[in-house]
Amino acid sequence: MTKKTQNFKRRLGKKLKQSRRMPLLTRLRTHQKLQQNTFKRDWRRTKMRLKSE
């Protein structure tokens, strides 16, 4: 079992927040020019490549 440092947990939390879908209000405000979140990531397909400390 490894221990996660505070900085590593912070980075994991940031990636977790970035991986959410785009709000509907944003899509409506831009007249659907922006349709998807570019930071959206699937845990099986794309890995984060974070360096553990």
Secondary structure as a PSIPRED ss2 file (coil, helix, strand):
# PSIPRED VFORMAT (PSIPRED V4.0)

   1 M C   1.000  0.000  0.000
   2 T C   1.000  0.000  0.000
   3 K C   1.000  0.000  0.000
   4 K C   1.000  0.000  0.000
   5 T C   1.000  0.000  0.000
   6 Q H   0.000  1.000  0.000
   7 N H   0.000  1.000  0.000
   8 F H   0.000  1.000  0.000
   9 K H   0.000  1.000  0.000
  10 R H   0.000  1.000  0.000
  11 R H   0.000  1.000  0.000
  12 L H   0.000  1.000  0.000
  13 G H   0.000  1.000  0.000
  14 K H   0.000  1.000  0.000
  15 K H   0.000  1.000  0.000
  16 L H   0.000  1.000  0.000
  17 K H   0.000  1.000  0.000
  18 Q H   0.000  1.000  0.000
  19 S C   1.000  0.000  0.000
  20 R C   1.000  0.000  0.000
  21 R C   1.000  0.000  0.000
  22 M C   1.000  0.000  0.000
  23 P C   1.000  0.000  0.000
  24 L H   0.000  1.000  0.000
  25 L H   0.000  1.000  0.000
  26 T H   0.000  1.000  0.000
  27 R H   0.000  1.000  0.000
  28 L H   0.000  1.000  0.000
  29 R H   0.000  1.000  0.000
  30 T C   1.000  0.000  0.000
  31 H C   1.000  0.000  0.000
  32 Q C   1.000  0.000  0.000
  33 K C   1.000  0.000  0.000
  34 L C   1.000  0.000  0.000
  35 Q C   1.000  0.000  0.000
  36 Q C   1.000  0.000  0.000
  37 N C   1.000  0.000  0.000
  38 T C   1.000  0.000  0.000
  39 F C   1.000  0.000  0.000
  40 K C   1.000  0.000  0.000
  41 R C   1.000  0.000  0.000
  42 D C   1.000  0.000  0.000
  43 W C   1.000  0.000  0.000
  44 R C   1.000  0.000  0.000
  45 R C   1.000  0.000  0.000
  46 T C   1.000  0.000  0.000
  47 K C   1.000  0.000  0.000
  48 M C   1.000  0.000  0.000
  49 R C   1.000  0.000  0.000
  50 L C   1.000  0.000  0.000
  51 K C   1.000  0.000  0.000
  52 S C   1.000  0.000  0.000
  53 E C   1.000  0.000  0.000
